[in-house]
Amino acid sequence: MPLPITITEIQLGKDILRIELVKLHGHANFSARKFFKKDDGQWQASKHGLAFYIERLPDVVAAFENALNQARAEKLLP
């Protein structure tokens, strides 16, 4: 399947966080980038977000799972 592949979009007030698999500099990457709506109604990527080689995705997912578990242990989340 050709890239980009949009996984999901999360509403952030007027903006969105778009989670995608993209190709950057010839490599498959994971991207989580904030987008804002331009005056013409089109979504535009902002400078806010992160991207990394897709091979690092398992490590990043594990880190997010650890953060989720820690937040729950500290009663920051149900």
PQR file with spaces between the fields and no chain letter, atoms N, CA, C, O and H, PARSE charges and radii, in Angstrom:
ATOM       1  N    MET     1       0.855   -1.178    0.000 -0.4000 1.5000
ATOM       2  CA   MET     1       0.000    0.000    0.000 -0.0000 2.0000
ATOM       3  C    MET     1       0.900    1.240    0.000  0.5500 1.7000
ATOM       4  O    MET     1       1.827    1.325    0.805 -0.5500 1.4000
ATOM       5  N    PRO     2       0.641    2.185   -0.880 -0.5600 1.5000
ATOM       6  CA   PRO     2       1.491    3.385   -0.948  0.2800 2.0000
ATOM       7  C    PRO     2       1.268    4.302    0.257  0.5500 1.7000
ATOM       8  O    PRO     2       0.178    4.360    0.826 -0.5500 1.4000
ATOM       9  N    LEU     3       2.323    5.006    0.622 -0.4000 1.5000
ATOM      10  CA   LEU     3       2.264    5.977    1.714 -0.0000 2.0000
ATOM      11  C    LEU     3       1.948    7.349    1.149  0.5500 1.7000
ATOM      12  O    LEU     3       2.349    7.620    0.017 -0.5500 1.4000
ATOM      13  H    LEU     3       3.209    4.959    0.160  0.4000 1.0000
ATOM      14  N    PRO     4       1.263    8.229    1.850 -0.5600 1.5000
ATOM      15  CA   PRO     4       0.920    8.153    3.264  0.2800 2.0000
ATOM      16  C    PRO     4      -0.352    7.354    3.526  0.5500 1.7000
ATOM      17  O    PRO     4      -1.228    7.235    2.671 -0.5500 1.4000
ATOM      18  N    ILE     5      -0.419    6.808    4.749 -0.4000 1.5000
ATOM      19  CA   ILE     5      -1.605    6.119    5.249 -0.0000 2.0000
ATOM      20  C    ILE     5      -2.010    6.829    6.535  0.5500 1.7000
ATOM      21  O    ILE     5      -1.259    6.829    7.510 -0.5500 1.4000
ATOM      22  H    ILE     5       0.293    6.905    5.444  0.4000 1.0000
ATOM      23  N    THR     6      -3.193    7.431    6.539 -0.4000 1.5000
ATOM      24  CA   THR     6      -3.692    8.080    7.744 -0.0000 2.0000
ATOM      25  C    THR     6      -4.303    7.017    8.642  0.5500 1.7000
ATOM      26  O    THR     6      -5.196    6.278    8.228 -0.5500 1.4000
ATOM      27  H    THR     6      -3.804    7.431    5.747  0.4000 1.0000
ATOM      28  N    ILE     7      -3.808    6.945    9.889 -0.4000 1.5000
ATOM      29  CA   ILE     7      -4.300    5.979   10.860 -0.0000 2.0000
ATOM      30  C    ILE     7      -5.517    6.539   11.588  0.5500 1.7000
ATOM      31  O    ILE     7      -6.548    5.873   11.686 -0.5500 1.4000
ATOM      32  H    ILE     7      -3.083    7.546   10.225  0.4000 1.0000
ATOM      33  N    THR     8      -5.397    7.766   12.097 -0.4000 1.5000
ATOM      34  CA   THR     8      -6.502    8.408   12.803 -0.0000 2.0000
ATOM      35  C    THR     8      -6.242    9.903   12.907  0.5500 1.7000
ATOM      36  O    THR     8      -5.123   10.376   12.704 -0.5500 1.4000
ATOM      37  H    THR     8      -4.560    8.307   12.017  0.4000 1.0000
ATOM      38  N    GLU     9      -7.297   10.630   13.225 -0.4000 1.5000
ATOM      39  CA   GLU     9      -7.216   12.056   13.523 -0.0000 2.0000
ATOM      40  C    GLU     9      -7.916   12.296   14.848  0.5500 1.7000
ATOM      41  O    GLU     9      -9.037   11.833   15.062 -0.5500 1.4000
ATOM      42  H    GLU     9      -8.206   10.246   13.390  0.4000 1.0000
ATOM      43  N    ILE    10      -7.246   13.024   15.739 -0.4000 1.5000
ATOM      44  CA   ILE    10      -7.775   13.314   17.069 -0.0000 2.0000
ATOM      45  C    ILE    10      -8.024   14.810   17.151  0.5500 1.7000
ATOM      46  O    ILE    10      -7.126   15.611   16.893 -0.5500 1.4000
ATOM      47  H    ILE    10      -6.336   13.400   15.565  0.4000 1.0000
ATOM      48  N    GLN    11      -9.239   15.183   17.509 -0.4000 1.5000
ATOM      49  CA   GLN    11      -9.606   16.598   17.609 -0.0000 2.0000
ATOM      50  C    GLN    11      -8.875   17.248   18.781  0.5500 1.7000
ATOM      51  O    GLN    11      -8.871   16.718   19.892 -0.5500 1.4000
ATOM      52  H    GLN    11      -9.969   14.532   17.719  0.4000 1.0000
ATOM      53  N    LEU    12      -8.259   18.399   18.525 -0.4000 1.5000
ATOM      54  CA   LEU    12      -7.556   19.196   19.545 -0.0000 2.0000
ATOM      55  C    LEU    12      -8.087   20.618   19.469  0.5500 1.7000
ATOM      56  O    LEU    12      -7.410   21.503   18.945 -0.5500 1.4000
ATOM      57  H    LEU    12      -8.263   18.830   17.623  0.4000 1.0000
ATOM      58  N    GLY    13      -9.278   20.848   19.979 -0.4000 1.5000
ATOM      59  CA   GLY    13      -9.892   22.165   19.831 -0.0000 2.0000
ATOM      60  C    GLY    13     -10.187   22.420   18.367  0.5500 1.7000
ATOM      61  O    GLY    13     -10.903   21.646   17.732 -0.5500 1.4000
ATOM      62  H    GLY    13      -9.827   20.129   20.405  0.4000 1.0000
ATOM      63  N    LYS    14      -9.634   23.515   17.819 -0.4000 1.5000
ATOM      64  CA   LYS    14      -9.821   23.831   16.399 -0.0000 2.0000
ATOM      65  C    LYS    14      -8.878   23.025   15.513  0.5500 1.7000
ATOM      66  O    LYS    14      -9.102   22.930   14.306 -0.5500 1.4000
ATOM      67  H    LYS    14      -9.052   24.144   18.335  0.4000 1.0000
ATOM      68  N    ASP    15      -7.840   22.449   16.084 -0.4000 1.5000
ATOM      69  CA   ASP    15      -6.824   21.721   15.335 -0.0000 2.0000
ATOM      70  C    ASP    15      -7.070   20.220   15.431  0.5500 1.7000
ATOM      71  O    ASP    15      -7.978   19.768   16.129 -0.5500 1.4000
ATOM      72  H    ASP    15      -7.658   22.525   17.064  0.4000 1.0000
ATOM      73  N    ILE    16      -6.245   19.453   14.716 -0.4000 1.5000
ATOM      74  CA   ILE    16      -6.283   17.996   14.813 -0.0000 2.0000
ATOM      75  C    ILE    16      -4.867   17.464   14.969  0.5500 1.7000
ATOM      76  O    ILE    16      -3.898   18.093   14.543 -0.5500 1.4000
ATOM      77  H    ILE    16      -5.507   19.820   14.149  0.4000 1.0000
ATOM      78  N    LEU    17      -4.767   16.304   15.582 -0.4000 1.5000
ATOM      79  CA   LEU    17      -3.527   15.542   15.607 -0.0000 2.0000
ATOM      80  C    LEU    17      -3.730   14.401   14.620  0.5500 1.7000
ATOM      81  O    LEU    17      -4.598   13.550   14.811 -0.5500 1.4000
ATOM      82  H    LEU    17      -5.553   15.792   15.928  0.4000 1.0000
ATOM      83  N    ARG    18      -2.933   14.391   13.578 -0.4000 1.5000
ATOM      84  CA   ARG    18      -3.059   13.359   12.543 -0.0000 2.0000
ATOM      85  C    ARG    18      -1.932   12.341   12.726  0.5500 1.7000
ATOM      86  O    ARG    18      -0.751   12.687   12.715 -0.5500 1.4000
ATOM      87  H    ARG    18      -2.228   15.083   13.423  0.4000 1.0000
ATOM      88  N    ILE    19      -2.327   11.080   12.895 -0.4000 1.5000
ATOM      89  CA   ILE    19      -1.384    9.974   13.029 -0.0000 2.0000
ATOM      90  C    ILE    19      -1.304    9.294   11.670  0.5500 1.7000
ATOM      91  O    ILE    19      -2.317    8.859   11.120 -0.5500 1.4000
ATOM      92  H    ILE    19      -3.287   10.799   12.904  0.4000 1.0000
ATOM      93  N    GLU    20      -0.079    9.206   11.129 -0.4000 1.5000
ATOM      94  CA   GLU    20       0.088    8.670    9.774 -0.0000 2.0000
ATOM      95  C    GLU    20       1.344    7.826    9.664  0.5500 1.7000
ATOM      96  O    GLU    20       2.275    7.951   10.460 -0.5500 1.4000
ATOM      97  H    GLU    20       0.743    9.559   11.575  0.4000 1.0000
ATOM      98  N    LEU    21       1.345    6.973    8.667 -0.4000 1.5000
ATOM      99  CA   LEU    21       2.555    6.344    8.174 -0.0000 2.0000
ATOM     100  C    LEU    21       2.892    7.091    6.886  0.5500 1.7000
ATOM     101  O    LEU    21       2.076    7.157    5.966 -0.5500 1.4000
ATOM     102  H    LEU    21       0.589    6.872    8.020  0.4000 1.0000
ATOM     103  N    VAL    22       4.095    7.652    6.828 -0.4000 1.5000
ATOM     104  CA   VAL    22       4.479    8.508    5.703 -0.0000 2.0000
ATOM     105  C    VAL    22       5.871    8.125    5.213  0.5500 1.7000
ATOM     106  O    VAL    22       6.599    7.390    5.879 -0.5500 1.4000
ATOM     107  H    VAL    22       4.758    7.598    7.575  0.4000 1.0000
ATOM     108  N    LYS    23       6.222    8.630    4.050 -0.4000 1.5000
ATOM     109  CA   LYS    23       7.574    8.472    3.541 -0.0000 2.0000
ATOM     110  C    LYS    23       8.270    9.825    3.632  0.5500 1.7000
ATOM     111  O    LYS    23       7.807   10.807    3.052 -0.5500 1.4000
ATOM     112  H    LYS    23       5.631    9.227    3.508  0.4000 1.0000
ATOM     113  N    LEU    24       9.385    9.872    4.364 -0.4000 1.5000
ATOM     114  CA   LEU    24      10.189   11.080    4.503 -0.0000 2.0000
ATOM     115  C    LEU    24      11.638   10.754    4.164  0.5500 1.7000
ATOM     116  O    LEU    24      12.217    9.813    4.707 -0.5500 1.4000
ATOM     117  H    LEU    24       9.761    9.074    4.835  0.4000 1.0000
ATOM     118  N    HIS    25      12.207   11.528    3.273 -0.4000 1.5000
ATOM     119  CA   HIS    25      13.606   11.332    2.883 -0.0000 2.0000
ATOM     120  C    HIS    25      13.882    9.893    2.447  0.5500 1.7000
ATOM     121  O    HIS    25      14.954    9.348    2.711 -0.5500 1.4000
ATOM     122  H    HIS    25      11.736   12.292    2.831  0.4000 1.0000
ATOM     123  N    GLY    26      12.894    9.284    1.773 -0.4000 1.5000
ATOM     124  CA   GLY    26      13.053    7.940    1.227 -0.0000 2.0000
ATOM     125  C    GLY    26      12.833    6.803    2.203  0.5500 1.7000
ATOM     126  O    GLY    26      13.026    5.642    1.841 -0.5500 1.4000
ATOM     127  H    GLY    26      12.023    9.727    1.559  0.4000 1.0000
ATOM     128  N    HIS    27      12.429    7.106    3.453 -0.4000 1.5000
ATOM     129  CA   HIS    27      12.218    6.078    4.474 -0.0000 2.0000
ATOM     130  C    HIS    27      10.786    6.109    4.970  0.5500 1.7000
ATOM     131  O    HIS    27      10.166    7.170    5.050 -0.5500 1.4000
ATOM     132  H    HIS    27      12.273    8.049    3.747  0.4000 1.0000
ATOM     133  N    ALA    28      10.262    4.929    5.305 -0.4000 1.5000
ATOM     134  CA   ALA    28       8.945    4.859    5.931 -0.0000 2.0000
ATOM     135  C    ALA    28       9.068    5.385    7.359  0.5500 1.7000
ATOM     136  O    ALA    28       9.971    4.991    8.098 -0.5500 1.4000
ATOM     137  H    ALA    28      10.766    4.067    5.240  0.4000 1.0000
ATOM     138  N    ASN    29       8.152    6.280    7.742 -0.4000 1.5000
ATOM     139  CA   ASN    29       8.160    6.909    9.055 -0.0000 2.0000
ATOM     140  C    ASN    29       6.787    6.856    9.685  0.5500 1.7000
ATOM     141  O    ASN    29       5.767    6.765    9.002 -0.5500 1.4000
ATOM     142  H    ASN    29       7.419    6.600    7.142  0.4000 1.0000
ATOM     143  N    PHE    30       6.787    6.916   11.017 -0.4000 1.5000
ATOM     144  CA   PHE    30       5.579    7.163   11.788 -0.0000 2.0000
ATOM     145  C    PHE    30       5.543    8.660   12.034  0.5500 1.7000
ATOM     146  O    PHE    30       6.564    9.258   12.370 -0.5500 1.4000
ATOM     147  H    PHE    30       7.615    6.990   11.572  0.4000 1.0000
ATOM     148  N    SER    31       4.378    9.270   11.870 -0.4000 1.5000
ATOM     149  CA   SER    31       4.237   10.719   12.058 -0.0000 2.0000
ATOM     150  C    SER    31       3.007   11.001   12.909  0.5500 1.7000
ATOM     151  O    SER    31       1.930   10.453   12.674 -0.5500 1.4000
ATOM     152  H    SER    31       3.548    8.784   11.597  0.4000 1.0000
ATOM     153  N    ALA    32       3.188   11.864   13.900 -0.4000 1.5000
ATOM     154  CA   ALA    32       2.081   12.384   14.713 -0.0000 2.0000
ATOM     155  C    ALA    32       2.247   13.894   14.674  0.5500 1.7000
ATOM     156  O    ALA    32       3.091   14.447   15.378 -0.5500 1.4000
ATOM     157  H    ALA    32       4.063   12.309   14.091  0.4000 1.0000
ATOM     158  N    ARG    33       1.448   14.558   13.858 -0.4000 1.5000
ATOM     159  CA   ARG    33       1.641   15.975   13.610 -0.0000 2.0000
ATOM     160  C    ARG    33       0.344   16.734   13.825  0.5500 1.7000
ATOM     161  O    ARG    33      -0.740   16.263   13.484 -0.5500 1.4000
ATOM     162  H    ARG    33       0.762   14.108   13.286  0.4000 1.0000
ATOM     163  N    LYS    34       0.485   17.929   14.403 -0.4000 1.5000
ATOM     164  CA   LYS    34      -0.663   18.820   14.593 -0.0000 2.0000
ATOM     165  C    LYS    34      -0.947   19.546   13.278  0.5500 1.7000
ATOM     166  O    LYS    34      -0.034   20.038   12.615 -0.5500 1.4000
ATOM     167  H    LYS    34       1.366   18.312   14.680  0.4000 1.0000
ATOM     168  N    PHE    35      -2.227   19.602   12.915 -0.4000 1.5000
ATOM     169  CA   PHE    35      -2.672   20.295   11.705 -0.0000 2.0000
ATOM     170  C    PHE    35      -3.639   21.395   12.101  0.5500 1.7000
ATOM     171  O    PHE    35      -4.383   21.267   13.074 -0.5500 1.4000
ATOM     172  H    PHE    35      -2.969   19.202   13.454  0.4000 1.0000
ATOM     173  N    PHE    36      -3.621   22.473   11.341 -0.4000 1.5000
ATOM     174  CA   PHE    36      -4.568   23.568   11.554 -0.0000 2.0000
ATOM     175  C    PHE    36      -5.295   23.835   10.242  0.5500 1.7000
ATOM     176  O    PHE    36      -4.789   23.514    9.166 -0.5500 1.4000
ATOM     177  H    PHE    36      -3.017   22.578   10.551  0.4000 1.0000
ATOM     178  N    LYS    37      -6.481   24.424   10.336 -0.4000 1.5000
ATOM     179  CA   LYS    37      -7.279   24.706    9.151 -0.0000 2.0000
ATOM     180  C    LYS    37      -6.924   26.097    8.627  0.5500 1.7000
ATOM     181  O    LYS    37      -6.994   27.086    9.357 -0.5500 1.4000
ATOM     182  H    LYS    37      -6.892   24.685   11.209  0.4000 1.0000
ATOM     183  N    LYS    38      -6.542   26.155    7.348 -0.4000 1.5000
ATOM     184  CA   LYS    38      -6.217   27.424    6.707 -0.0000 2.0000
ATOM     185  C    LYS    38      -7.505   28.187    6.380  0.5500 1.7000
ATOM     186  O    LYS    38      -8.603   27.642    6.492 -0.5500 1.4000
ATOM     187  H    LYS    38      -6.485   25.351    6.755  0.4000 1.0000
ATOM     188  N    ASP    39      -7.360   29.444    5.979 -0.4000 1.5000
ATOM     189  CA   ASP    39      -8.513   30.283    5.643 -0.0000 2.0000
ATOM     190  C    ASP    39      -9.362   29.677    4.530  0.5500 1.7000
ATOM     191  O    ASP    39     -10.573   29.896    4.480 -0.5500 1.4000
ATOM     192  H    ASP    39      -6.468   29.887    5.888  0.4000 1.0000
ATOM     193  N    ASP    40      -8.725   28.908    3.630 -0.4000 1.5000
ATOM     194  CA   ASP    40      -9.474   28.301    2.520 -0.0000 2.0000
ATOM     195  C    ASP    40     -10.136   26.973    2.919  0.5500 1.7000
ATOM     196  O    ASP    40     -10.751   26.310    2.083 -0.5500 1.4000
ATOM     197  H    ASP    40      -7.741   28.730    3.671  0.4000 1.0000
ATOM     198  N    GLY    41     -10.006   26.584    4.214 -0.4000 1.5000
ATOM     199  CA   GLY    41     -10.647   25.374    4.701 -0.0000 2.0000
ATOM     200  C    GLY    41      -9.801   24.115    4.599  0.5500 1.7000
ATOM     201  O    GLY    41     -10.216   23.055    5.067 -0.5500 1.4000
ATOM     202  H    GLY    41      -9.507   27.122    4.893  0.4000 1.0000
ATOM     203  N    GLN    42      -8.624   24.214    3.994 -0.4000 1.5000
ATOM     204  CA   GLN    42      -7.735   23.060    3.856 -0.0000 2.0000
ATOM     205  C    GLN    42      -6.899   22.876    5.123  0.5500 1.7000
ATOM     206  O    GLN    42      -6.530   23.852    5.776 -0.5500 1.4000
ATOM     207  H    GLN    42      -8.287   25.075    3.614  0.4000 1.0000
ATOM     208  N    TRP    43      -6.603   21.619    5.465 -0.4000 1.5000
ATOM     209  CA   TRP    43      -5.746   21.331    6.608 -0.0000 2.0000
ATOM     210  C    TRP    43      -4.289   21.504    6.218  0.5500 1.7000
ATOM     211  O    TRP    43      -3.867   21.065    5.148 -0.5500 1.4000
ATOM     212  H    TRP    43      -6.902   20.826    4.935  0.4000 1.0000
ATOM     213  N    GLN    44      -3.528   22.143    7.088 -0.4000 1.5000
ATOM     214  CA   GLN    44      -2.104   22.406    6.859 -0.0000 2.0000
ATOM     215  C    GLN    44      -1.308   21.853    8.038  0.5500 1.7000
ATOM     216  O    GLN    44      -1.655   22.103    9.192 -0.5500 1.4000
ATOM     217  H    GLN    44      -3.871   22.499    7.957  0.4000 1.0000
ATOM     218  N    ALA    45      -0.244   21.106    7.755 -0.4000 1.5000
ATOM     219  CA   ALA    45       0.615   20.589    8.818 -0.0000 2.0000
ATOM     220  C    ALA    45       1.339   21.743    9.494  0.5500 1.7000
ATOM     221  O    ALA    45       1.827   22.660    8.833 -0.5500 1.4000
ATOM     222  H    ALA    45       0.038   20.903    6.817  0.4000 1.0000
ATOM     223  N    SER    46       1.403   21.685   10.823 -0.4000 1.5000
ATOM     224  CA   SER    46       2.160   22.689   11.569 -0.0000 2.0000
ATOM     225  C    SER    46       3.578   22.162   11.806  0.5500 1.7000
ATOM     226  O    SER    46       3.925   21.066   11.364 -0.5500 1.4000
ATOM     227  H    SER    46       1.007   20.940   11.360  0.4000 1.0000
ATOM     228  N    LYS    47       4.379   22.942   12.496 -0.4000 1.5000
ATOM     229  CA   LYS    47       5.734   22.517   12.839 -0.0000 2.0000
ATOM     230  C    LYS    47       5.735   21.654   14.105  0.5500 1.7000
ATOM     231  O    LYS    47       6.784   21.161   14.520 -0.5500 1.4000
ATOM     232  H    LYS    47       4.098   23.832   12.855  0.4000 1.0000
ATOM     233  N    HIS    48       4.566   21.474   14.713 -0.4000 1.5000
ATOM     234  CA   HIS    48       4.464   20.749   15.977 -0.0000 2.0000
ATOM     235  C    HIS    48       4.128   19.287   15.729  0.5500 1.7000
ATOM     236  O    HIS    48       3.109   18.974   15.111 -0.5500 1.4000
ATOM     237  H    HIS    48       3.714   21.875   14.376  0.4000 1.0000
ATOM     238  N    GLY    49       4.971   18.406   16.202 -0.4000 1.5000
ATOM     239  CA   GLY    49       4.732   16.985   16.065 -0.0000 2.0000
ATOM     240  C    GLY    49       6.030   16.214   16.140  0.5500 1.7000
ATOM     241  O    GLY    49       7.080   16.750   16.495 -0.5500 1.4000
ATOM     242  H    GLY    49       5.798   18.660   16.703  0.4000 1.0000
ATOM     243  N    LEU    50       5.932   14.946   15.799 -0.4000 1.5000
ATOM     244  CA   LEU    50       7.127   14.119   15.798 -0.0000 2.0000
ATOM     245  C    LEU    50       7.039   13.126   14.660  0.5500 1.7000
ATOM     246  O    LEU    50       5.958   12.779   14.183 -0.5500 1.4000
ATOM     247  H    LEU    50       5.079   14.511   15.510  0.4000 1.0000
ATOM     248  N    ALA    51       8.209   12.680   14.240 -0.4000 1.5000
ATOM     249  CA   ALA    51       8.300   11.652   13.203 -0.0000 2.0000
ATOM     250  C    ALA    51       9.572   10.858   13.455  0.5500 1.7000
ATOM     251  O    ALA    51      10.591   11.405   13.875 -0.5500 1.4000
ATOM     252  H    ALA    51       9.087   12.962   14.627  0.4000 1.0000
ATOM     253  N    PHE    52       9.496    9.567   13.195 -0.4000 1.5000
ATOM     254  CA   PHE    52      10.676    8.721   13.360 -0.0000 2.0000
ATOM     255  C    PHE    52      10.546    7.519   12.441  0.5500 1.7000
ATOM     256  O    PHE    52       9.455    7.188   11.977 -0.5500 1.4000
ATOM     257  H    PHE    52       8.668    9.122   12.854  0.4000 1.0000
ATOM     258  N    TYR    53      11.696    6.860   12.182 -0.4000 1.5000
ATOM     259  CA   TYR    53      11.689    5.681   11.326 -0.0000 2.0000
ATOM     260  C    TYR    53      10.739    4.636   11.880  0.5500 1.7000
ATOM     261  O    TYR    53      10.676    4.421   13.090 -0.5500 1.4000
ATOM     262  H    TYR    53      12.582    7.129   12.559  0.4000 1.0000
ATOM     263  N    ILE    54      10.008    3.995   11.001 -0.4000 1.5000
ATOM     264  CA   ILE    54       8.992    3.014   11.371 -0.0000 2.0000
ATOM     265  C    ILE    54       9.597    1.859   12.181  0.5500 1.7000
ATOM     266  O    ILE    54       8.903    1.237   12.986 -0.5500 1.4000
ATOM     267  H    ILE    54      10.059    4.170   10.018  0.4000 1.0000
ATOM     268  N    GLU    55      10.876    1.575   11.972 -0.4000 1.5000
ATOM     269  CA   GLU    55      11.523    0.494   12.709 -0.0000 2.0000
ATOM     270  C    GLU    55      11.564    0.770   14.217  0.5500 1.7000
ATOM     271  O    GLU    55      11.689   -0.165   15.007 -0.5500 1.4000
ATOM     272  H    GLU    55      11.440    2.081   11.318  0.4000 1.0000
ATOM     273  N    ARG    56      11.462    2.027   14.621 -0.4000 1.5000
ATOM     274  CA   ARG    56      11.476    2.413   16.038 -0.0000 2.0000
ATOM     275  C    ARG    56      10.084    2.358   16.672  0.5500 1.7000
ATOM     276  O    ARG    56       9.955    2.537   17.883 -0.5500 1.4000
ATOM     277  H    ARG    56      11.360    2.787   13.980  0.4000 1.0000
ATOM     278  N    LEU    57       9.047    2.115   15.876 -0.4000 1.5000
ATOM     279  CA   LEU    57       7.671    2.147   16.377 -0.0000 2.0000
ATOM     280  C    LEU    57       7.436    1.189   17.553  0.5500 1.7000
ATOM     281  O    LEU    57       6.790    1.600   18.516 -0.5500 1.4000
ATOM     282  H    LEU    57       9.152    1.969   14.892  0.4000 1.0000
ATOM     283  N    PRO    58       7.917   -0.058   17.535 -0.5600 1.5000
ATOM     284  CA   PRO    58       7.695   -0.917   18.703  0.2800 2.0000
ATOM     285  C    PRO    58       8.264   -0.332   20.000  0.5500 1.7000
ATOM     286  O    PRO    58       7.636   -0.447   21.053 -0.5500 1.4000
ATOM     287  N    ASP    59       9.440    0.290   19.935 -0.4000 1.5000
ATOM     288  CA   ASP    59      10.038    0.906   21.123 -0.0000 2.0000
ATOM     289  C    ASP    59       9.201    2.076   21.619  0.5500 1.7000
ATOM     290  O    ASP    59       9.016    2.246   22.824 -0.5500 1.4000
ATOM     291  H    ASP    59       9.950    0.383   19.080  0.4000 1.0000
ATOM     292  N    VAL    60       8.696    2.881   20.691 -0.4000 1.5000
ATOM     293  CA   VAL    60       7.898    4.046   21.071 -0.0000 2.0000
ATOM     294  C    VAL    60       6.552    3.604   21.655  0.5500 1.7000
ATOM     295  O    VAL    60       6.083    4.177   22.638 -0.5500 1.4000
ATOM     296  H    VAL    60       8.846    2.742   19.713  0.4000 1.0000
ATOM     297  N    VAL    61       5.934    2.587   21.051 -0.4000 1.5000
ATOM     298  CA   VAL    61       4.674    2.064   21.587 -0.0000 2.0000
ATOM     299  C    VAL    61       4.889    1.539   23.002  0.5500 1.7000
ATOM     300  O    VAL    61       4.063    1.782   23.882 -0.5500 1.4000
ATOM     301  H    VAL    61       6.316    2.121   20.253  0.4000 1.0000
ATOM     302  N    ALA    62       5.980    0.826   23.229 -0.4000 1.5000
ATOM     303  CA   ALA    62       6.282    0.319   24.573 -0.0000 2.0000
ATOM     304  C    ALA    62       6.453    1.473   25.561  0.5500 1.7000
ATOM     305  O    ALA    62       5.997    1.381   26.701 -0.5500 1.4000
ATOM     306  H    ALA    62       6.651    0.628   22.514  0.4000 1.0000
ATOM     307  N    ALA    63       7.102    2.552   25.139 -0.4000 1.5000
ATOM     308  CA   ALA    63       7.274    3.716   26.011 -0.0000 2.0000
ATOM     309  C    ALA    63       5.923    4.353   26.345  0.5500 1.7000
ATOM     310  O    ALA    63       5.689    4.738   27.490 -0.5500 1.4000
ATOM     311  H    ALA    63       7.472    2.627   24.213  0.4000 1.0000
ATOM     312  N    PHE    64       5.031    4.468   25.354 -0.4000 1.5000
ATOM     313  CA   PHE    64       3.695    5.013   25.608 -0.0000 2.0000
ATOM     314  C    PHE    64       2.899    4.102   26.536  0.5500 1.7000
ATOM     315  O    PHE    64       2.177    4.584   27.410 -0.5500 1.4000
ATOM     316  H    PHE    64       5.221    4.156   24.424  0.4000 1.0000
ATOM     317  N    GLU    65       3.024    2.795   26.354 -0.4000 1.5000
ATOM     318  CA   GLU    65       2.336    1.858   27.252 -0.0000 2.0000
ATOM     319  C    GLU    65       2.852    2.009   28.685  0.5500 1.7000
ATOM     320  O    GLU    65       2.069    1.978   29.634 -0.5500 1.4000
ATOM     321  H    GLU    65       3.610    2.404   25.645  0.4000 1.0000
ATOM     322  N    ASN    66       4.171    2.173   28.842 -0.4000 1.5000
ATOM     323  CA   ASN    66       4.746    2.393   30.171 -0.0000 2.0000
ATOM     324  C    ASN    66       4.215    3.689   30.778  0.5500 1.7000
ATOM     325  O    ASN    66       3.887    3.731   31.964 -0.5500 1.4000
ATOM     326  H    ASN    66       4.807    2.198   28.071  0.4000 1.0000
ATOM     327  N    ALA    67       4.129    4.745   29.970 -0.4000 1.5000
ATOM     328  CA   ALA    67       3.602    6.025   30.459 -0.0000 2.0000
ATOM     329  C    ALA    67       2.145    5.879   30.884  0.5500 1.7000
ATOM     330  O    ALA    67       1.751    6.412   31.921 -0.5500 1.4000
ATOM     331  H    ALA    67       4.396    4.710   29.006  0.4000 1.0000
ATOM     332  N    LEU    68       1.344    5.169   30.103 -0.4000 1.5000
ATOM     333  CA   LEU    68      -0.058    4.936   30.443 -0.0000 2.0000
ATOM     334  C    LEU    68      -0.182    4.173   31.755  0.5500 1.7000
ATOM     335  O    LEU    68      -0.972    4.540   32.624 -0.5500 1.4000
ATOM     336  H    LEU    68       1.664    4.736   29.260  0.4000 1.0000
ATOM     337  N    ASN    69       0.595    3.120   31.890 -0.4000 1.5000
ATOM     338  CA   ASN    69       0.559    2.332   33.120 -0.0000 2.0000
ATOM     339  C    ASN    69       0.998    3.159   34.325  0.5500 1.7000
ATOM     340  O    ASN    69       0.400    3.050   35.395 -0.5500 1.4000
ATOM     341  H    ASN    69       1.237    2.821   31.184  0.4000 1.0000
ATOM     342  N    GLN    70       2.026    3.977   34.170 -0.4000 1.5000
ATOM     343  CA   GLN    70       2.498    4.822   35.264 -0.0000 2.0000
ATOM     344  C    GLN    70       1.449    5.864   35.633  0.5500 1.7000
ATOM     345  O    GLN    70       1.210    6.117   36.814 -0.5500 1.4000
ATOM     346  H    GLN    70       2.512    4.066   33.300  0.4000 1.0000
ATOM     347  N    ALA    71       0.820    6.472   34.624 -0.4000 1.5000
ATOM     348  CA   ALA    71      -0.231    7.460   34.892 -0.0000 2.0000
ATOM     349  C    ALA    71      -1.391    6.821   35.650  0.5500 1.7000
ATOM     350  O    ALA    71      -1.964    7.444   36.544 -0.5500 1.4000
ATOM     351  H    ALA    71       1.014    6.267   33.664  0.4000 1.0000
ATOM     352  N    ARG    72      -1.737    5.596   35.305 -0.4000 1.5000
ATOM     353  CA   ARG    72      -2.804    4.893   36.031 -0.0000 2.0000
ATOM     354  C    ARG    72      -2.368    4.549   37.457  0.5500 1.7000
ATOM     355  O    ARG    72      -3.148    4.683   38.400 -0.5500 1.4000
ATOM     356  H    ARG    72      -1.272    5.090   34.579  0.4000 1.0000
ATOM     357  N    ALA    73      -1.132    4.113   37.606 -0.4000 1.5000
ATOM     358  CA   ALA    73      -0.613    3.790   38.945 -0.0000 2.0000
ATOM     359  C    ALA    73      -0.599    5.011   39.854  0.5500 1.7000
ATOM     360  O    ALA    73      -0.813    4.898   41.061 -0.5500 1.4000
ATOM     361  H    ALA    73      -0.498    4.004   36.841  0.4000 1.0000
ATOM     362  N    GLU    74      -0.347    6.165   39.274 -0.4000 1.5000
ATOM     363  CA   GLU    74      -0.313    7.421   40.040 -0.0000 2.0000
ATOM     364  C    GLU    74      -1.692    8.059   40.160  0.5500 1.7000
ATOM     365  O    GLU    74      -1.833    9.167   40.676 -0.5500 1.4000
ATOM     366  H    GLU    74      -0.173    6.256   38.294  0.4000 1.0000
ATOM     367  N    LYS    75      -2.715    7.341   39.673 -0.4000 1.5000
ATOM     368  CA   LYS    75      -4.120    7.815   39.740 -0.0000 2.0000
ATOM     369  C    LYS    75      -4.333    9.096   38.935  0.5500 1.7000
ATOM     370  O    LYS    75      -5.218    9.892   39.251 -0.5500 1.4000
ATOM     371  H    LYS    75      -2.601    6.441   39.253  0.4000 1.0000
ATOM     372  N    LEU    76      -3.526    9.291   37.901 -0.4000 1.5000
ATOM     373  CA   LEU    76      -3.716   10.428   36.999 -0.0000 2.0000
ATOM     374  C    LEU    76      -4.773   10.109   35.944  0.5500 1.7000
ATOM     375  O    LEU    76      -5.365   11.005   35.342 -0.5500 1.4000
ATOM     376  H    LEU    76      -2.808    8.644   37.644  0.4000 1.0000
ATOM     377  N    LEU    77      -4.994    8.817   35.737 -0.4000 1.5000
ATOM     378  CA   LEU    77      -6.019    8.314   34.807 -0.0000 2.0000
ATOM     379  C    LEU    77      -6.750    7.172   35.489  0.5500 1.7000
ATOM     380  O    LEU    77      -6.196    6.507   36.364 -0.5500 1.4000
ATOM     381  H    LEU    77      -4.514    8.089   36.226  0.4000 1.0000
ATOM     382  N    PRO    78      -8.006    6.943   35.083 -0.5600 1.5000
ATOM     383  CA   PRO    78      -8.752    5.807   35.665  0.2800 2.0000
ATOM     384  C    PRO    78      -8.170    4.472   35.197  0.5500 1.7000
ATOM     385  O    PRO    78      -8.666    3.413   35.583 -0.5500 1.4000
